Amino acid sequence: MGLLDKLFGSAGKEVIKQFKDTAQSVAKEATNAMNNVTSSANATSSSNASRPQTGSAATIRPTERPLSGDSWGPEMPAEENQFNSGKSYDQYFYDIFMENFPSYRVTTEKIRGGRATLINFWADSSEKKALVVELMSDTSSAESTRVQCRREGIPYLRFYYNHEGWWNTKSYVIRRTLEALNL
């Protein structure tokens, strides 16, 4: 840390802290997903011991990474998601936010020549943004919105609308948004 302190001062400490927090959060989510899949697979195998098993749970062993999570994997989940909704990606997210977060005023804004969308959550009692959601391509490396939100102390979420195997299921979008809004 000594070198980072010299190069970046207290800002370097904050970046490292945020990186560690994010890494811990991702690891916790992955562990929880693995435990849920493993528990499900174990329950299925004990209740159906005489029947051959099918589906992804049958191929998972406790030491292996699950083939799919609630919003990612090689097969589209049955739950409503961005790709089976029949809506454009920005309309899909907007509708989820309007339906599930009615106490917020939600506005949208196309950016980067229409290749990305910002969805802003405004608390009715304040003109300060409560949350900024950025919908962008997985080929974009833009960081300006994230950096600006961090600087202004505004919670920020990013969803990729075209990443292979990332389905953006409705429950996943709602869960991440609730967490970002501290609800």
C-alpha positions, 0 to 999 in steps of 0.5 A, spaced: 500 500 500 505 504 501 506 505 493 499 507 492 499 512 498 505 515 494 502 515 487 495 516 489 494 519 496 487 517 500 484 516 493 488 510 492 486 507 499 478 509 497 479 505 490 482 499 493 477 499 499 471 499 493 475 494 489 475 489 496 468 491 497 466 489 490 470 483 490 467 480 497 460 482 494 461 478 488 464 472 492 459 472 497 453 472 491 457 466 487 458 462 494 450 463 495 449 461 488 453 455 489 450 453 495 443 454 493 444 450 487 448 444 491 442 444 496 437 443 490 441 438 487 442 434 493 435 435 495 433 432 488 438 426 488 435 424 495 428 425 494 429 421 487 434 416 488 431 411 484 430 415 478 435 418 473 436 425 473 435 430 468 437 438 467 443 442 470 442 440 477 444 433 475 450 435 472 453 439 478 457 436 483 459 440 490 466 442 487 464 444 481 461 451 478 454 451 477 452 451 470 447 457 471 445 462 476 438 466 476 440 471 471 446 468 467 448 461 464 448 458 457 440 457 457 435 462 457 431 461 464 424 461 464 423 467 468 421 473 465 428 476 462 430 482 457 430 477 451 424 473 452 420 480 454 418 482 447 421 489 449 427 493 447 432 493 452 431 500 455 423 499 455 424 492 459 428 495 464 424 502 464 417 498 465 421 494 471 423 500 475 416 503 474 412 497 476 417 496 482 419 502 484 413 507 484 415 512 489 421 514 485 420 519 479 424 515 473 427 518 467 431 516 461 436 519 457 440 516 451 447 517 451 453 516 446 449 517 440 444 512 442 448 506 444 447 507 451 441 509 456 441 512 463 435 511 467 435 516 473 431 515 479 429 521 483 426 521 490 420 525 490 422 529 496 429 531 493 432 534 486 438 529 488 438 523 484 437 517 488 440 512 483 443 512 476 442 506 472 447 505 466 445 500 460 450 499 455 454 494 451 459 489 453 464 492 448 464 499 451 469 501 456 466 508 458 467 510 465 465 517 465 458 516 468 460 511 474 466 516 476 461 522 476 456 518 480 462 516 485 464 523 485 457 526 487 455 520 492 450 517 487 449 510 487 450 507 480 448 500 477 450 498 470 447 492 466 450 490 459 444 489 454 448 484 450 453 480 454 452 473 452 449 468 457 447 474 461 439 474 461 437 480 466 432 476 469 426 480 472 428 478 479 435 479 478 434 487 476 429 488 482 434 485 487 440 489 485 436 495 484 433 494 491 440 493 494 443 500 490 437 504 493 438 500 500 431 498 501 
